[in-house]
Amino acid sequence: MIEKQSGFLRLLLYLDEHGEQSITEILAGSGIPVHQLYASIEMAKNWKLVSSRIDKSSYPNRNLVGITENGRAAAKKLEEFLTAVLK
């Protein structure tokens, strides 16, 4: 269970730092395993912490994922918590 949550938390922190990214970019930069990434994105979308869209301006089309304002607030709280715990 905690393994699934770590992908979700890493996704929030990664998008907060890097902004909107393609699935490929998230996989390359975040270290989240592919089997966790899609589930983490869906969970975060259900909680309205991230949004996704298809970028049709490039070929092939890219699936982009970005953090919402609620997601930024959650990432900030997570960073505050981790800072306090890791002191």
Phi and psi restraints in degrees (value plus and minus 20) as a CYANA .aco file:
   2 ILE   PHI     -84.7   -44.7
   2 ILE   PSI     -51.0   -11.0
   3 GLU   PHI     -81.8   -41.8
   3 GLU   PSI     -62.1   -22.1
   4 LYS   PHI     -83.5   -43.5
   4 LYS   PSI     -61.1   -21.1
   5 GLN   PHI     -86.8   -46.8
   5 GLN   PSI     -53.7   -13.7
   6 SER   PHI     -85.3   -45.3
   6 SER   PSI     -55.7   -15.7
   7 GLY   PHI     -84.7   -44.7
   7 GLY   PSI     -62.0   -22.0
   8 PHE   PHI     -81.4   -41.4
   8 PHE   PSI     -67.3   -27.3
   9 LEU   PHI     -86.7   -46.7
   9 LEU   PSI     -61.3   -21.3
  10 ARG   PHI     -84.0   -44.0
  10 ARG   PSI     -56.4   -16.4
  11 LEU   PHI     -80.8   -40.8
  11 LEU   PSI     -67.6   -27.6
  12 LEU   PHI     -80.4   -40.4
  12 LEU   PSI     -67.5   -27.5
  13 LEU   PHI     -84.7   -44.7
  13 LEU   PSI     -59.6   -19.6
  14 TYR   PHI     -84.9   -44.9
  14 TYR   PSI     -67.9   -27.9
  15 LEU   PHI     -88.0   -48.0
  15 LEU   PSI     -52.9   -12.9
  16 ASP   PHI     -82.7   -42.7
  16 ASP   PSI     -58.7   -18.7
  17 GLU   PHI     -99.7   -59.7
  17 GLU   PSI     -57.8   -17.8
  18 HIS   PHI    -126.7   -86.7
  18 HIS   PSI     -29.9    10.1
  19 GLY   PHI      56.4    96.4
  19 GLY   PSI    -183.9  -143.9
  20 GLU   PHI     -82.0   -42.0
  20 GLU   PSI     111.9   151.9
  21 GLN   PHI    -159.5  -119.5
  21 GLN   PSI     135.8   175.8
  22 SER   PHI     -99.0   -59.0
  22 SER   PSI     143.1   183.1
  23 ILE   PHI     -76.4   -36.4
  23 ILE   PSI     -64.1   -24.1
  24 THR   PHI     -80.0   -40.0
  24 THR   PSI     -63.3   -23.3
  25 GLU   PHI     -85.4   -45.4
  25 GLU   PSI     -60.4   -20.4
  26 ILE   PHI     -83.7   -43.7
  26 ILE   PSI     -65.3   -25.3
  27 LEU   PHI     -79.5   -39.5
  27 LEU   PSI     -63.5   -23.5
  28 ALA   PHI     -90.7   -50.7
  28 ALA   PSI     -56.3   -16.3
  29 GLY   PHI    -117.6   -77.6
  29 GLY   PSI     -42.5    -2.5
  30 SER   PHI    -115.8   -75.8
  30 SER   PSI     -43.5    -3.5
  31 GLY   PHI      58.8    98.8
  31 GLY   PSI     -12.6    27.4
  32 ILE   PHI     -98.2   -58.2
  32 ILE   PSI     106.0   146.0
  33 PRO   PHI     -81.9   -41.9
  33 PRO   PSI     126.1   166.1
  34 VAL   PHI     -76.1   -36.1
  34 VAL   PSI     -57.4   -17.4
  35 HIS   PHI     -87.2   -47.2
  35 HIS   PSI     -40.8    -0.8
  36 GLN   PHI    -114.6   -74.6
  36 GLN   PSI     -47.4    -7.4
  37 LEU   PHI     -82.1   -42.1
  37 LEU   PSI     -70.0   -30.0
  38 TYR   PHI     -83.9   -43.9
  38 TYR   PSI     -59.8   -19.8
  39 ALA   PHI     -86.1   -46.1
  39 ALA   PSI     -58.2   -18.2
  40 SER   PHI     -86.2   -46.2
  40 SER   PSI     -60.8   -20.8
  41 ILE   PHI     -83.4   -43.4
  41 ILE   PSI     -65.7   -25.7
  42 GLU   PHI     -82.6   -42.6
  42 GLU   PSI     -62.3   -22.3
  43 MET   PHI     -82.4   -42.4
  43 MET   PSI     -66.0   -26.0
  44 ALA   PHI     -86.4   -46.4
  44 ALA   PSI     -55.8   -15.8
  45 LYS   PHI     -85.6   -45.6
  45 LYS   PSI     -61.9   -21.9
  46 ASN   PHI     -80.9   -40.9
  46 ASN   PSI     -54.0   -14.0
  47 TRP   PHI    -110.4   -70.4
  47 TRP   PSI     -15.7    24.3
  48 LYS   PHI      41.4    81.4
  48 LYS   PSI      14.7    54.7
  49 LEU   PHI    -116.4   -76.4
  49 LEU   PSI     -42.9    -2.9
  50 VAL   PHI    -156.0  -116.0
  50 VAL   PSI     141.7   181.7
  51 SER   PHI    -151.0  -111.0
  51 SER   PSI     140.8   180.8
  52 SER   PHI    -155.3  -115.3
  52 SER   PSI     135.6   175.6
  53 ARG   PHI    -173.3  -133.3
  53 ARG   PSI     139.9   179.9
  54 ILE   PHI    -119.4   -79.4
  54 ILE   PSI     104.7   144.7
  55 ASP   PHI    -111.2   -71.2
  55 ASP   PSI      85.5   125.5
  56 LYS   PHI    -111.5   -71.5
  56 LYS   PSI     -17.8    22.2
  57 SER   PHI     -99.1   -59.1
  57 SER   PSI     -31.5     8.5
  58 SER   PHI    -139.4   -99.4
  58 SER   PSI     139.5   179.5
  59 TYR   PHI    -142.0  -102.0
  59 TYR   PSI     106.9   146.9
  60 PRO   PHI     -91.6   -51.6
  60 PRO   PSI     141.8   181.8
  61 ASN   PHI     -76.2   -36.2
  61 ASN   PSI     127.3   167.3
  62 ARG   PHI    -136.1   -96.1
  62 ARG   PSI     118.0   158.0
  63 ASN   PHI    -109.5   -69.5
  63 ASN   PSI      92.4   132.4
  64 LEU   PHI    -124.0   -84.0
  64 LEU   PSI     121.5   161.5
  65 VAL   PHI    -143.6  -103.6
  65 VAL   PSI     110.8   150.8
  66 GLY   PHI    -151.5  -111.5
  66 GLY   PSI     139.2   179.2
  67 ILE   PHI    -109.4   -69.4
  67 ILE   PSI     122.8   162.8
  68 THR   PHI    -111.6   -71.6
  68 THR   PSI     154.5   194.5
  69 GLU   PHI     -81.4   -41.4
  69 GLU   PSI     -60.0   -20.0
  70 ASN   PHI     -82.5   -42.5
  70 ASN   PSI     -58.5   -18.5
  71 GLY   PHI     -84.7   -44.7
  71 GLY   PSI     -60.5   -20.5
  72 ARG   PHI     -82.8   -42.8
  72 ARG   PSI     -61.3   -21.3
  73 ALA   PHI     -83.9   -43.9
  73 ALA   PSI     -62.2   -22.2
  74 ALA   PHI     -85.5   -45.5
  74 ALA   PSI     -61.8   -21.8
  75 ALA   PHI     -83.5   -43.5
  75 ALA   PSI     -59.3   -19.3
  76 LYS   PHI     -82.4   -42.4
  76 LYS   PSI     -65.3   -25.3
  77 LYS   PHI     -82.9   -42.9
  77 LYS   PSI     -60.2   -20.2
  78 LEU   PHI     -82.9   -42.9
  78 LEU   PSI     -64.5   -24.5
  79 GLU   PHI     -82.3   -42.3
  79 GLU   PSI     -60.6   -20.6
  80 GLU   PHI     -82.1   -42.1
  80 GLU   PSI     -63.5   -23.5
  81 PHE   PHI     -82.8   -42.8
  81 PHE   PSI     -68.3   -28.3
  82 LEU   PHI     -83.9   -43.9
  82 LEU   PSI     -57.4   -17.4
  83 THR   PHI     -82.5   -42.5
  83 THR   PSI     -64.0   -24.0
  84 ALA   PHI     -86.4   -46.4
  84 ALA   PSI     -60.9   -20.9
  85 VAL   PHI     -92.7   -52.7
  85 VAL   PSI     -56.6   -16.6
  86 LEU   PHI    -108.4   -68.4
  86 LEU   PSI     -13.0    27.0
